Amino acid sequence: MPETGAVREDYIMRKKILDIIYNTHTEGKEKLLFMKDFIPKHESSNYYEDMNDTVKFFYKHIPLHFAYEEVLINALLKSDKLNKDDISFVNRILEEHCEIRSKFEKIKEMAERNGKDPKKEMKEDFICLVHETIYTIIKHAELEDERLFPLAELKVDEAMLSEIKLGISKLVC
């Protein structure tokens, strides 16, 4: 059966909205992989600035991406298209977002507490926490690649797409 213009337009719109979410996911994952390799090799006398840059990175990129994903997840949860396993899985993603946000808060607190003259142990603890957070986010992103985005591709319909588009537009305005 040939595609009608409206069906094709709906597909393109759905693809664009899901691509926005997926692209922020991919960009964040790439940056984290870079940080994972860069931080252990980066020994600097300018540790305080590096620490603040790390905190700024996390707060600039990850929370907005999580918000995009949560718009998608909430639309999926409101629909009647998910089975029990799907619901359990998307709730797991939401729980992981909370855990990762908690790690961000710990990083921020540690950065503030360490101040301009951190002791060696503080620096080591901070780097350890950043590594742990990066590892957690990478594993989380891999899980989303494996299951969340394929699930969204299958389940998102036109009504959900409108809801997702509206939700994302509220985040960026």
C-alpha positions as CSV (number, residue, x, y, z in Angstrom):
1,M,0.0,0.0,0.0
2,P,1.6,3.3,-1.0
3,E,2.3,5.9,1.7
4,T,0.0,8.9,1.8
5,G,1.6,12.4,2.4
6,A,0.0,12.6,5.9
7,V,1.4,9.2,6.9
8,R,4.9,10.1,5.6
9,E,4.7,13.5,7.4
10,D,3.7,11.8,10.7
11,Y,6.6,9.4,10.3
12,I,9.1,12.2,9.7
13,M,7.8,14.2,12.6
14,R,8.0,11.2,14.9
15,K,11.5,10.5,13.7
16,K,12.6,14.1,14.3
17,I,11.3,14.2,17.9
18,L,12.8,10.9,18.8
19,D,16.0,11.9,17.1
20,I,16.3,15.0,19.3
21,I,16.1,12.8,22.4
22,Y,18.5,10.2,20.9
23,N,21.0,12.8,19.7
24,T,21.4,14.4,23.1
25,H,21.8,10.9,24.4
26,T,24.6,10.1,21.9
27,E,26.4,13.4,22.4
28,G,26.4,13.0,26.1
29,K,27.6,9.4,25.9
30,E,30.5,10.4,23.6
31,K,31.6,13.2,26.0
32,L,31.5,10.9,28.9
33,L,33.7,8.3,27.1
34,F,36.1,11.1,26.4
35,M,36.1,12.2,30.1
36,K,36.6,8.6,31.2
37,D,39.8,8.4,29.3
38,F,40.9,12.0,29.9
39,I,40.5,12.5,33.6
40,P,42.9,9.8,34.9
41,K,45.7,11.0,32.6
42,H,45.1,14.7,33.5
43,E,47.2,15.7,36.5
44,S,47.1,19.4,36.9
45,S,48.1,22.1,39.3
46,N,44.9,23.8,38.3
47,Y,42.8,21.1,40.0
48,Y,40.1,23.5,41.4
49,E,39.2,24.9,38.0
50,D,39.2,21.3,36.5
51,M,36.9,20.2,39.3
52,N,34.5,23.1,38.7
53,D,34.6,22.4,34.9
54,T,33.6,18.8,35.7
55,V,30.7,19.9,37.8
56,K,29.6,22.4,35.1
57,F,29.8,19.6,32.5
58,F,27.5,17.4,34.4
59,Y,25.0,20.2,35.2
60,K,24.9,21.5,31.7
61,H,24.4,18.4,29.6
62,I,23.0,15.5,31.6
63,P,19.9,16.9,33.4
64,L,18.4,18.4,30.2
65,H,18.9,15.1,28.4
66,F,17.3,13.3,31.3
67,A,14.4,15.7,31.1
68,Y,13.9,14.9,27.4
69,E,14.0,11.2,28.1
70,E,11.5,11.6,31.0
71,V,9.0,13.4,28.7
72,L,9.3,10.4,26.4
73,I,9.0,7.9,29.3
74,N,6.0,9.6,30.9
75,A,4.2,9.6,27.6
76,L,4.9,5.9,27.3
77,L,3.8,5.2,30.8
78,K,0.5,7.1,30.3
79,S,-0.2,5.1,27.2
80,D,-1.8,1.7,27.2
81,K,0.9,0.3,24.9
82,L,3.4,-1.1,27.5
83,N,3.3,-4.5,28.9
84,K,4.3,-5.3,32.5
85,D,8.0,-5.9,31.6
86,D,8.1,-2.6,29.6
87,I,6.6,-0.7,32.5
88,S,9.1,-2.2,34.9
89,F,12.0,-1.4,32.5
90,V,11.0,2.3,32.0
91,N,10.6,2.7,35.8
92,R,14.1,1.3,36.2
93,I,15.3,4.0,33.8
94,L,13.6,6.6,36.0
95,E,15.1,5.2,39.1
96,E,18.6,5.3,37.5
97,H,18.0,8.9,36.6
98,C,17.4,9.6,40.3
99,E,20.5,7.7,41.4
100,I,22.7,9.6,38.8
101,R,21.2,13.0,39.9
102,S,22.1,12.1,43.4
103,K,25.7,11.4,42.3
104,F,25.7,14.9,40.6
105,E,24.7,16.4,43.9
106,K,27.5,14.6,45.7
107,I,30.0,15.8,43.0
108,K,28.8,19.4,43.4
109,E,28.9,19.2,47.2
110,M,32.4,17.7,47.2
111,A,33.6,20.4,44.7
112,E,32.3,23.1,47.0
113,R,33.6,21.5,50.1
114,N,37.1,20.9,48.7
115,G,37.5,24.6,47.9
116,K,40.6,26.1,46.4
117,D,43.1,24.0,48.3
118,P,42.1,20.4,48.4
119,K,44.0,17.8,50.2
120,K,45.3,14.8,48.2
121,E,42.7,12.5,49.7
122,M,39.9,14.9,48.7
123,K,41.2,15.0,45.2
124,E,41.4,11.3,45.0
125,D,37.9,10.9,46.4
126,F,36.6,13.4,43.9
127,I,38.2,11.7,40.9
128,C,36.9,8.4,42.2
129,L,33.3,9.7,42.5
130,V,33.6,11.3,39.0
131,H,34.8,8.0,37.5
132,E,32.0,6.1,39.3
133,T,29.5,8.5,38.0
134,I,30.8,8.3,34.4
135,Y,30.8,4.5,34.6
136,T,27.2,4.5,35.9
137,I,26.1,6.9,33.1
138,I,27.8,4.9,30.4
139,K,26.1,1.7,31.6
140,H,22.8,3.5,31.8
141,A,23.2,4.9,28.3
142,E,24.0,1.4,26.9
143,L,20.9,0.1,28.5
144,E,18.8,2.9,26.9
145,D,20.4,2.1,23.5
146,E,19.6,-1.5,23.9
147,R,16.0,-1.2,25.1
148,L,14.5,2.3,25.6
149,F,15.0,3.7,22.1
150,P,13.9,0.6,20.3
151,L,10.9,0.5,22.6
152,A,10.0,4.1,21.8
153,E,10.4,3.5,18.1
154,L,7.8,0.7,18.3
155,K,5.3,2.3,20.7
156,V,5.2,6.0,20.0
157,D,2.1,7.0,18.1
158,E,0.8,10.3,16.8
159,A,-0.9,11.3,20.0
160,M,2.1,10.5,22.1
161,L,4.3,12.3,19.6
162,S,2.3,15.5,20.1
163,E,2.5,15.1,23.9
164,I,6.3,14.6,23.7
165,K,6.8,17.5,21.3
166,L,4.8,19.8,23.7
167,G,6.7,18.5,26.7
168,I,10.1,19.1,25.1
169,S,9.1,22.6,23.8
170,K,8.3,23.5,27.4
171,L,11.8,22.4,28.5
172,V,13.6,24.5,25.9
173,C,11.5,27.7,26.2
